[in-house]
């Protein structure tokens, strides 16, 4: 089986919660919504990843709960939440709660984690890349099970799950088993290779690959390759913007491309 391009083209923006105030972050999200963005993401870290390493920074899930109240249309998510930072049952409950605050606009996006500084300073066990992936593999079924037990459940009956990462031996197998959306990096040819591996995993686990939406992080240069990404099967392009200015000029161009197709 191979995946056909059956998903609508969507544009996301990752608003990095670093170097800006809450007011600037909120304003950026509302400007993105006014431009017509499909999904607003943040990230799940505890310190800036660029610029002043001790600069202004805010926590992921509390920001998303606040965004659920100040926006009306776009989906909301983290790109991606770290599995290590929350018990899987609590993680499911937090996601379900934000889903209700937003009126059914939440995507539970998750990955195995990687930033050693976050782990060390917040006293999480860092382990190894392999052990963190093993934990993600163990916890995703628990998250899905808890989502099925919560009262009330997700607004639309099922919470979309995104898994981020491109590891071909384990991560893409986890995507095939559990995800509604895959997120990765790379130019169109690199993405095509990962998607070929994902399709193979789907065949192995008995999953229809067309069920999985494929998303890619882009920058101002690769954002110009939208048509090539779509040809390879990627229909969800995500551009990051940084504080404190949160310039949305490139995002506006990407949305205009989506609307021209």
HELIX and SHEET records of a PDB file:
HELIX    1   1 UNK A   22  UNK A   35  1                                  14    
HELIX    2   2 UNK A   60  UNK A   70  1                                  11    
HELIX    3   3 UNK A   83  UNK A   85  5                                   3    
HELIX    4   4 UNK A   88  UNK A  101  1                                  14    
HELIX    5   5 UNK A  116  UNK A  121  1                                   6    
HELIX    6   6 UNK A  129  UNK A  149  1                                  21    
HELIX    7   7 UNK A  171  UNK A  178  1                                   8    
HELIX    8   8 UNK A  188  UNK A  205  1                                  18    
HELIX    9   9 UNK A  209  UNK A  211  5                                   3    
HELIX   10  10 UNK A  222  UNK A  225  5                                   4    
HELIX   11  11 UNK A  226  UNK A  232  1                                   7    
HELIX   12  12 UNK A  249  UNK A  260  1                                  12    
SHEET    1   A 9 UNK A  75  UNK A  78  0                                        
SHEET    2   A 9 UNK A  39  UNK A  42  1                                        
SHEET    3   A 9 UNK A  10  UNK A  15  1                                        
SHEET    4   A 9 UNK A 236  UNK A 241  1                                        
SHEET    5   A 9 UNK A 213  UNK A 218  1                                        
SHEET    6   A 9 UNK A 181  UNK A 184  1                                        
SHEET    7   A 9 UNK A 160  UNK A 164  1                                        
SHEET    8   A 9 UNK A 107  UNK A 111  1                                        
SHEET    9   A 9 UNK A  81  UNK A  82  1                                        
END                                                                             
